[in-house]
Amino acid sequence: MDSASIKELMCTRFAKIHADMPVVEASSHLIKLEMLGSPVIDDTGTLVGWISERECLQAALQVVYHNQRVATVKDLMQSEVLTVSLEDDVLSLAQQMLAAKPKIYPVVDASNKVLGVISRRHILHMLDQKLAELCQKAG
């Protein structure tokens, strides 16, 4: 079965989150774009980390219910991030996603600049289309 490429499946619309941004602001960006998480980038678009709804929820609880200081993204972001490149195989990535790996990955170029993100949902959508095509051929 021919699968689509990472480039065809990835989403280039992701939250532009920077390390010095307050977590509550990053959270707002994730909510607006309905994202589970997003790459943290520097001014050149290079990947420096990852922040998810989980970290944002943690910070929001601290602010709202415990009156603690507002954290910045760099305080809570994950700095070791699994990434994919445009050359990676989609089906291998899907197999990797079945394990206890992230649900969403930043797609980066050779310079570690973020090109987009790819998630389980993107791959599942492609597989759903392939299944529909197979059903049409069989019918």
N, C-alpha and C positions, 0 to 999 in steps of 0.2 A: 504494500500500500504506500503510495506517495503521500508524504505529509507536507504540510506547509512549512515555510521557513520561520525562524525566529523573527526576522524582519517583518514578515507578513502578519504575524500574530501579535507582536508586541504593541503596546499602547504608548504613544509618544506624549500623551497628556498625563502628567503626574505632578504632584505637589512640589513646588520649588521651595525646599526647606533648607535653611542654612543653620550651621552649628550654633551661632550666637542668637538665634531666634528664641523667644520665650516658647516653652512647650505648649502653652495655651493657644498661642498663635498657630503653631504647627498643627495642633489638634483641629483648629478651625479650618485650615486648608484641607486636611484629610476628610473632614466631614463634608465640606463643599463638593469635593471631587468623589465622594463615596469610596474612599480607598482604605484598605486595611493597614497600609503602611506606605512609606515612601523613602526614596534615597535622600540622604543628606548630602548636599553638594557645596563646593566652595564657589567663589565668584567666577571661576572659569568653567564650571559645570562638571568638575572632577568629583568623583565619589569619595566621600570622607566617612560615611556611616549610613545607618538605617534607623528609622524610628517607626514604631508601629502604634496602633491604637492602644495596645497594652501599656506602653510607656506613657502615652498621653493620658490614659485613664488614671494611672498611678499619680501623675502630677496633678491632675484636676481634683482628685480626691483629697490630696494634701492641701491644696489651696482652698477648696470650698468647705471641707469639713474639719480641717485641722489648722486653718489660718497660717499655714507655713508659707515660706517664700515661694515665689514663682521660679521654677527651674528653667534653665535654658536647655535647648536640644542637646548640646554637647555633654550636659550632666547625665543624661539618660540614654543617649543613642547607643546602639551597638556599633562598635568600630570595626569588628571583623565581620565582613559581609560576604556571603556567597553570591557570585555574579555569574551571568552567562554572556556569551558573545554572539554576534550575528552568525558565526560559523557553527555554533553548537547544534547538535541534532535534537529536534523537537521531541521525538519519541523517547530518546534517552533522558531528556529533561523530565518528561512525563513520568517515566519510571522512577526517577530520583524523587519527584514530588510525592510519590506514594509512600515513601519512607517518612520519618519524622523530620523532614526538611521544611524550609519555608514554603509558604503558599504563594509567595510572590517574590520575584527576583529582579534586581536591576539589570538591564542590558547595557553593557559597556563596550567601548572600542578599545583598541590597543593602548591608548593613553589613559585608560580608566575614566574617560568622560562618559557620563550617563546619556544614553540614546533613547531610553524608554524603560518600560517595565513589562514583565510577562508573568501571568498568574495561572493558577490551575484553571480558572474560568476561561481564559483565552484558549488554552489547549483543549478543554472540554468542549468548547463551542466548535472548534475545528473538527474534533472527533464526532460530534453530533451531526455536523454537515456531511462528513464522510459516510456515516451510518445512513443518513437519509438518501444519499446517492446510491449506496449499495441496495437499499430497499427498493428504490425506483427501478434499478437494473433487474432485480429479482422479480419484480411484479410485472 
